[in-house]
Amino acid sequence: MNPIYLALDLPRLDAAVALAQKVKGHVGGLKLGLEFFCAHGHHGVHEVAKVGLPIFLDLKLHDIPNTVAGAMQSIHVLEPAIVTIHAAGGRAMMEDAKAAAGENCKVVAVTVLTSLDGSDLSATGIGSSAHDQVLRLTDLAAEAGLDGIVCSGHEVAQVHKRWKNGYFVVPGLRPAEASPNGIGGGDQKRTMTPRAARDAGASVLVIGRPISRAEDPVAAARAIEGTL
Ligand SMILES: O=C(O)c1cc(=O)[nH]c(=O)n1[C@@H]1O[C@H](COP(=O)(O)O)[C@@H](O)[C@H]1O
């Protein structure tokens, strides 16, 4: 199975559907995040689902347990294959989110965003390195009964050792020929190539701008697929 999920971080619904149609032979699924969902909601998800690939609903839910469980129930009808919540919401929030999710929906917890490094964490009062914080939140997510976590390629090998049957989503990926933060991706700090992340144990490779902002998105997707 192709592990690439294309992040459709585009403001226009027609452009998102057109891009998904173009590259669908070279990716395994489609990720719809906050930009898309805030603009197009359930209707937009239904339209993209017509492309025929599994949908990853990246809503990064983070609130009190009752509110997050309610949100999970409200998205049942969209039948997502994967949904994200924030591990920092705590164990009870994660347990309630998982309990409210549909049977066929994997619930994965974002640990430390790939746009953050140790100094960013320190500015929020977290004294540990990004690596240690990912491991701590991974253990919490596993205890809460989630399916897996989101982390950068730099932590996934370690995470894999601690959680053998976990499901590991890895964003912040840049093909070798791109500069680490190229293609408008200067917000990513903990980056890796798709191949290295897969070799380290990633279950899902989330890739957005290296495909969506490429001059030829089909060629870019095909090239990345060819490296795996
Ligand atoms: O949950 C995510 O998917 C996510 C977590 C994270 O730590 N970092 C991260 O970049 N993402 C998402 O992964 C995608 C990365 O996009 P590109 O940087 O354009 O490849 C975006 O849709 C982000 O919202």
The ligand as a Gaussian input file, in Angstrom:
#p B3LYP/6-31G(d) Opt

LIG

0 1
 O       -0.813000      16.471000      11.973000
 C       -0.183000      16.760000      10.951000
 O       -0.470000      16.260000       9.876000
 C        0.997000      17.614000      11.101000
 C        1.667000      17.536000      12.309000
 C        2.937000      18.139000      12.444000
 O        3.592000      18.023000      13.482000
 N        3.432000      18.823000      11.375000
 C        2.768000      18.962000      10.196000
 O        3.306000      19.574000       9.274000
 N        1.511000      18.403000      10.068000
 C        0.737000      18.610000       8.829000
 O        1.449000      18.024000       7.744000
 C        1.351000      18.834000       6.574000
 C        2.747000      19.182000       6.120000
 O        2.677000      19.934000       4.950000
 P        3.973000      20.307000       4.094000
 O        4.947000      20.955000       5.034000
 O        3.430000      21.260000       3.085000
 O        4.477000      19.011000       3.516000
 C        0.489000      20.030000       6.936000
 O       -0.816000      19.762000       6.483000
 C        0.508000      20.082000       8.447000
 O       -0.697000      20.542000       8.976000

